[in-house]
Amino acid sequence: RYSVTLGILAGGLWYFWSPGIWLLSLIPLALVGAVLRYQHMGWGEDEHWLYVRHGFIKQHTWLLPLERTQVLYRSASYFQRRLGLASLYIDAAGASAMRPAEAIDLPEDTAREVVERAYARFKLIKQA
């Protein structure tokens, strides 16, 4: 994703400013950044909590109680669908609206199972 964005930006900038083509030399750096971001992502779950972590320069960790979860959904971009991946987005009462918890590029089946298990546990918590 990063290299495609950088390529489009460099092409547009080159059209108006010829030294902008040098931005293409940053594509390997974007690829390294993408690998580091993926390596520093993580998630976990237990009966009452969802755990989400990401970031390699500034790491963010969320501990989200299921009983306070308001929104939990799975989505997949065009590129993620082609690779069999999906992302989870979680919003809990009292969590930051500026930096939502998200688990990016999980295997699609895993993401679906996490949402289904979390929903089932959430229903049990609300019934109790």
C-alpha positions as CSV (number, residue, x, y, z in Angstrom):
1,R,0.0,0.0,0.0
2,Y,2.8,2.4,0.9
3,S,4.7,1.8,-2.3
4,V,1.6,2.3,-4.5
5,T,0.8,5.6,-2.6
6,L,4.4,6.8,-2.9
7,G,4.5,5.9,-6.6
8,I,1.3,7.9,-7.3
9,L,2.6,10.8,-5.3
10,A,6.0,10.8,-7.1
11,G,4.3,10.5,-10.5
12,G,2.1,13.5,-9.8
13,L,4.9,15.5,-8.4
14,W,7.2,14.7,-11.3
15,Y,4.6,16.0,-13.7
16,F,4.8,19.4,-12.1
17,W,8.3,19.4,-10.7
18,S,10.9,17.2,-12.5
19,P,13.1,16.5,-9.4
20,G,10.1,14.9,-7.8
21,I,11.1,11.6,-9.6
22,W,13.7,11.2,-6.8
23,L,10.8,10.3,-4.5
24,L,10.8,6.9,-6.3
25,S,14.0,6.1,-4.5
26,L,12.0,6.1,-1.3
27,I,9.9,3.0,-2.4
28,P,12.4,0.5,-0.8
29,L,12.1,2.6,2.5
30,A,8.3,2.3,2.2
31,L,8.5,-1.4,1.8
32,V,10.8,-1.8,4.9
33,G,8.3,0.4,6.8
34,A,5.4,-1.9,5.8
35,V,7.3,-5.0,6.9
36,L,8.2,-3.4,10.2
37,R,4.6,-2.3,10.8
38,Y,3.4,-5.8,10.1
39,Q,6.0,-7.4,12.4
40,H,4.9,-5.2,15.3
41,M,1.2,-5.8,15.1
42,G,-0.5,-8.2,17.4
43,W,-3.8,-9.2,18.9
44,G,-5.2,-11.5,21.5
45,E,-8.4,-12.4,23.3
46,D,-9.7,-14.1,26.4
47,E,-13.1,-14.4,28.0
48,H,-13.5,-10.7,28.9
49,W,-10.9,-8.8,27.0
50,L,-9.6,-8.0,23.5
51,Y,-5.9,-7.0,23.2
52,V,-4.6,-5.1,20.2
53,R,-1.1,-3.7,19.5
54,H,0.5,-2.0,16.6
55,G,3.2,0.5,15.7
56,F,7.0,0.3,15.4
57,I,8.0,3.9,16.0
58,K,5.3,4.6,18.5
59,Q,3.6,1.5,19.8
60,H,0.0,1.6,20.8
61,T,-1.6,-1.1,22.9
62,W,-5.3,-1.4,23.7
63,L,-6.9,-3.5,26.4
64,L,-10.6,-3.5,25.5
65,P,-13.2,-5.0,27.9
66,L,-15.9,-6.9,26.0
67,E,-18.7,-5.6,28.2
68,R,-17.8,-2.0,27.1
69,T,-17.4,-2.8,23.4
70,Q,-19.8,-0.7,21.3
71,V,-18.6,-1.5,17.8
72,L,-16.6,-4.5,16.5
73,Y,-16.5,-5.0,12.7
74,R,-14.4,-6.6,10.1
75,S,-13.5,-5.0,6.8
76,A,-11.3,-5.8,3.8
77,S,-9.9,-3.5,1.1
78,Y,-9.5,-4.7,-2.5
79,F,-5.9,-5.6,-1.9
80,Q,-6.7,-7.4,1.4
81,R,-9.4,-9.5,-0.3
82,R,-7.0,-10.6,-3.0
83,L,-4.6,-11.8,-0.4
84,G,-7.2,-13.4,1.9
85,L,-6.7,-10.8,4.7
86,A,-9.1,-8.6,6.7
87,S,-8.9,-5.9,9.4
88,L,-10.8,-5.6,12.7
89,Y,-11.9,-2.3,14.1
90,I,-13.0,-2.1,17.7
91,D,-14.6,0.8,19.6
92,A,-15.3,0.6,23.3
93,A,-16.9,3.1,25.7
94,G,-14.3,5.5,27.0
95,A,-11.8,4.7,24.3
96,S,-10.1,7.4,22.2
97,A,-12.1,8.4,19.2
98,M,-8.9,9.9,17.7
99,R,-7.0,6.6,17.6
100,P,-9.3,3.6,17.3
101,A,-8.1,0.1,18.0
102,E,-7.5,-1.8,14.8
103,A,-6.0,-5.1,14.0
104,I,-4.8,-4.9,10.4
105,D,-4.1,-7.7,7.9
106,L,-5.3,-10.7,9.9
107,P,-6.2,-13.9,7.9
108,E,-9.8,-13.5,6.8
109,D,-11.0,-16.6,8.5
110,T,-9.3,-15.6,11.8
111,A,-10.9,-12.1,11.7
112,R,-14.3,-13.6,11.1
113,E,-13.9,-16.1,14.0
114,V,-12.7,-13.3,16.3
115,V,-15.8,-11.2,15.5
116,E,-18.1,-14.2,16.0
117,R,-16.5,-15.3,19.3
118,A,-16.4,-11.7,20.6
119,Y,-20.1,-11.3,19.7
120,A,-21.1,-14.6,21.3
121,R,-19.2,-13.6,24.5
122,F,-20.7,-10.2,24.5
123,K,-24.2,-11.6,24.3
124,L,-23.3,-13.9,27.3
125,I,-22.0,-11.0,29.3
126,K,-25.1,-8.9,28.6
127,Q,-27.5,-11.7,29.5
128,A,-25.8,-12.3,32.8
